[in-house]
Amino acid sequence: MTDRRGGVGSTGGVRGDLKQRVKTARKRTSSQTRWLERQLNDPYVARAKREGYRSRAAFKLIEIDDRFKLLKPGQRVVDLGAAPGGWSQVAAKVVGESGRVVGIDLLPIEPMGGVEFITLDFLDDDAPRQLTSLLGGPADLVLSDMAANATGHKKTDHLRIIGLAETAAEFAREVLAPGGAYLAKVLQGGTEGGLLTDLKRDFAVVRHVKPAASRADSSELYVLATGYRGAPGKGVAAEE
């Protein structure tokens, strides 16, 4: 498989040889201990450190892009909920100096070459205008790896992450150029029907994707919508 990110393949080199166990410390709960043990034994975490990516999530985008070729040189890309910057990092490597990547988050993000990070709530009324101004025009791709803080209640967590995906999709309609694409995290379940219906109305192709870098025991999925038709009377696309 051709790799467009300077030697980073889609799934190679991620099998660990040793499993580390973490003893429960006095100030660490059992759930925190399980999370730490999983991190220490996650081959994608180790690979991200080895290859200089800010998070293991970078490999999710790499794998999706290897399959669907979303990223191209010269594109304008928006990364919603960008912290700590793994997806922005992948995007910047592909779009190159002729492209633009803007990452948005509520928290400040450490600067990165090839990416402009802004501390902003994408729900702000002025956010679409600010983004298109920073990009120098409408976006070709809107990315969202956002997830609401887990409550531990499966149904509630699912509704919250679908709500984020729906809101991000509405934002994407405001900033995408015709033909653009939208990629967002969702969870497996039966309540994303409304989101899919709306996306199918406005995009030529809508599909679910589960990259290998998503943990096998996770219900995490990604919804990928390509071929934005442009919503009449709305956003940047309507002004073209």
Phi and psi in degrees as a GROMACS rama.xvg file:
@    title "Ramachandran Plot"
@    xaxis  label "Phi"
@    yaxis  label "Psi"
@TYPE xy
-68.3876  132.23  THR-2
-109.48  125.975  ASP-3
-104.814  19.895  ARG-4
-126.703  36.853  ARG-5
68.4381  47.9787  GLY-6
94.5586  6.5871  GLY-7
-95.4121  110.581  VAL-8
-80.661  177.185  GLY-9
-83.6942  -36.5535  SER-10
-138.859  -4.18282  THR-11
-70.7597  152.76  GLY-12
67.2291  36.3317  GLY-13
-120.321  9.76548  VAL-14
-92.2045  125.693  ARG-15
-87.1934  153.625  GLY-16
-99.8978  -28.1824  ASP-17
-124.299  144.055  LEU-18
-106.62  125.725  LYS-19
-96.6363  141.053  GLN-20
-114.007  145.972  ARG-21
-116.632  126.745  VAL-22
-77.1875  144.424  LYS-23
-73.1324  118.412  THR-24
-84.0317  163.918  ALA-25
-61.027  -36.6873  ARG-26
-98.1581  13.5963  LYS-27
-118.5  127.687  ARG-28
-73.2682  165.666  THR-29
-64.314  -35.7215  SER-30
-68.0341  -38.2402  SER-31
-65.3125  -37.9851  GLN-32
-64.2916  -42.2719  THR-33
-63.0279  -41.4926  ARG-34
-62.4763  -45.0258  TRP-35
-64.0311  -41.0788  LEU-36
-62.7994  -40.5472  GLU-37
-64.7496  -40.8962  ARG-38
-62.2953  -45.367  GLN-39
-64.5533  -27.9359  LEU-40
-103.052  6.6478  ASN-41
-84.3052  116.898  ASP-42
-64.8033  -27.4732  PRO-43
-73.1861  -31.3894  TYR-44
-64.542  -46.1539  VAL-45
-63.6529  -40.4872  ALA-46
-67.9077  -38.2864  ARG-47
-61.1081  -41.7139  ALA-48
-65.3531  -41.351  LYS-49
-66.8852  -36.417  ARG-50
-101.029  4.67179  GLU-51
82.2163  21.9037  GLY-52
-91.1019  149.162  TYR-53
-74.6913  -18.5304  ARG-54
-157.306  158.854  SER-55
-64.4632  -23.3756  ARG-56
-61.4811  -21.0401  ALA-57
-55.7126  -36.4057  ALA-58
-72.0681  -22.9795  PHE-59
-64.87  -46.5804  LYS-60
-68.1541  -39.2892  LEU-61
-57.6165  -46.7338  ILE-62
-66.765  -41.4348  GLU-63
-64.5679  -41.9264  ILE-64
-68.5413  -37.5057  ASP-65
-58.539  -34.4478  ASP-66
-82.4989  -41.0562  ARG-67
-113.045  -4.23681  PHE-68
53.3517  54.2144  LYS-69
-75.801  -39.2915  LEU-70
-91.2916  136.291  LEU-71
-142.419  150.434  LYS-72
-55.3189  139.859  PRO-73
85.4374  -1.53063  GLY-74
-72.8899  159.162  GLN-75
-104.631  124.059  ARG-76
-127.643  136.457  VAL-77
-112.488  131.517  VAL-78
-116.227  105.9  ASP-79
-84.4088  137.438  LEU-80
61.5277  49.4333  GLY-81
-72.0615  -23.6513  ALA-82
-56.7362  138.652  ALA-83
-87.0103  0.797354  PRO-84
117.388  8.77781  GLY-85
-60.788  -44.6668  GLY-86
-69.353  -39.7963  TRP-87
-61.0298  -37.7973  SER-88
-61.8469  -45.6362  GLN-89
-62.9395  -47.1674  VAL-90
-60.3837  -43.7169  ALA-91
-62.6896  -35.7663  ALA-92
-64.9921  -32.5395  LYS-93
-87.3267  -45.2448  VAL-94
-70.1211  -26.762  VAL-95
71.342  -170.044  GLY-96
-68.1842  -22.3513  GLU-97
-81.7586  -10.0928  SER-98
-103.933  -179.555  GLY-99
-137.856  135.349  ARG-100
-125.841  126.415  VAL-101
-121.511  124.405  VAL-102
-106.78  135.94  GLY-103
-118.702  137.746  ILE-104
-157.455  158.561  ASP-105
-72.4956  -22.2828  LEU-106
-107.418  147.891  LEU-107
-61.5616  145.903  PRO-108
-121.362  138.733  ILE-109
-57.4525  132.499  GLU-110
-55.4946  153.144  PRO-111
-146.062  136.705  MET-112
-61.7474  135.056  GLY-113
85.4314  -0.841368  GLY-114
-132.2  138.781  VAL-115
-106.82  112.893  GLU-116
-95.1407  135.7  PHE-117
-128.757  141.537  ILE-118
-88.2167  106.568  THR-119
-160.215  145.184  LEU-120
-88.0304  116.396  ASP-121
-66.2891  -9.7924  PHE-122
-80.0611  -13.251  LEU-123
-58.3069  141.443  ASP-124
-58.3384  -32.0076  ASP-125
-88.9471  -2.70967  ASP-126
-60.024  -45.28  ALA-127
-59.0244  -40.5372  PRO-128
-65.6316  -42.8724  ARG-129
-62.2724  -40.1559  GLN-130
-66.502  -47.3703  LEU-131
-65.9199  -29.7821  THR-132
-67.6862  -44.6137  SER-133
-66.7251  -35.5637  LEU-134
-76.9551  -21.373  LEU-135
81.9745  20.2682  GLY-136
150.271  -176.721  GLY-137
-65.7893  155.111  PRO-138
-80.7455  150.064  ALA-139
-92.5432  -24.2766  ASP-140
-151.029  131.826  LEU-141
-115.02  124.245  VAL-142
-110.716  143.712  LEU-143
-147.122  109.043  SER-144
-106.086  25.4736  ASP-145
-70.9659  146.786  MET-146
-145.108  134.172  ALA-147
-69.3927  153.528  ALA-148
-57.8849  131.63  ASN-149
-69.5067  139.713  ALA-150
-98.5042  -17.0992  THR-151
92.666  -10.9021  GLY-152
-98.4104  112.65  HIS-153
-56.426  -46.5558  LYS-154
-65.8697  -42.8597  LYS-155
-62.9922  -45.2393  THR-156
-61.4735  -38.8496  ASP-157
-65.0719  -45.2646  HIS-158
-62.2217  -38.1869  LEU-159
-67.7731  -41.3837  ARG-160
-73.669  -32.8013  ILE-161
-67.381  -37.2253  ILE-162
-61.3153  -40.5368  GLY-163
-63.4052  -43.3803  LEU-164
-64.1577  -38.8717  ALA-165
-65.7503  -42.3082  GLU-166
-66.3238  -40.8465  THR-167
-65.2784  -35.86  ALA-168
-65.1344  -38.6563  ALA-169
-64.0431  -40.81  GLU-170
-62.3188  -42.9413  PHE-171
-58.1426  -39.3402  ALA-172
-62.4131  -28.3731  ARG-173
-76.6136  -26.1917  GLU-174
-117.261  -13.3407  VAL-175
-76.2731  143.414  LEU-176
-81.6913  154.586  ALA-177
-53.7265  135.861  PRO-178
90.4063  -5.48168  GLY-179
-72.4459  176.035  GLY-180
-133.956  158.028  ALA-181
-136.123  129.549  TYR-182
-129.532  125.521  LEU-183
-145.748  150.235  ALA-184
-74.6774  136.825  LYS-185
-136.697  -174.209  VAL-186
-127.167  150.794  LEU-187
-62.6408  137.999  GLN-188
159.04  -178.492  GLY-189
-103.187  8.6644  GLY-190
-105.511  8.61689  THR-191
-93.5014  10.4543  GLU-192
-56.7995  -41.9244  GLY-193
-64.0982  -41.1716  GLY-194
-61.246  -47.4752  LEU-195
-64.6373  -39.7672  LEU-196
-60.8176  -45.6835  THR-197
-64.8055  -41.3954  ASP-198
-66.1372  -39.5395  LEU-199
-65.3048  -26.3055  LYS-200
-70.4688  -36.0101  ARG-201
-104.778  -11.1179  ASP-202
-125.69  150.214  PHE-203
-69.329  -39.6706  ALA-204
-134.945  132.31  VAL-205
-129.463  130.044  VAL-206
-146.522  158.928  ARG-207
-95.2996  144.795  HIS-208
-136.632  136.082  VAL-209
-127.1  100.335  LYS-210
-69.1396  156.199  PRO-211
-61.7466  -27.6671  ALA-212
-71.4809  -15.1546  ALA-213
-70.8289  132.734  SER-214
-59.8217  140.049  ARG-215
-61.2127  -31.2601  ALA-216
-88.8154  6.6664  ASP-217
-96.7134  146.302  SER-218
-87.1482  9.55994  SER-219
-64.6578  134.294  GLU-220
-136.31  168.838  LEU-221
-124.786  140.404  TYR-222
-102.26  129.834  VAL-223
-120.119  119.071  LEU-224
-117.794  123.728  ALA-225
-124.627  157.911  THR-226
74.6464  54.1883  GLY-227
-59.9413  128.482  TYR-228
-84.9807  -20.6949  ARG-229
89.3331  127.113  GLY-230
-91.3486  120.277  ALA-231
-54.9121  129.797  PRO-232
78.7601  9.25235  GLY-233
-130.42  138.444  LYS-234
62.4525  -162.368  GLY-235
-63.7688  -41.6056  VAL-236
-59.8148  -34.928  ALA-237
-70.964  -19.0914  ALA-238
-91.3694  -9.77231  GLU-239
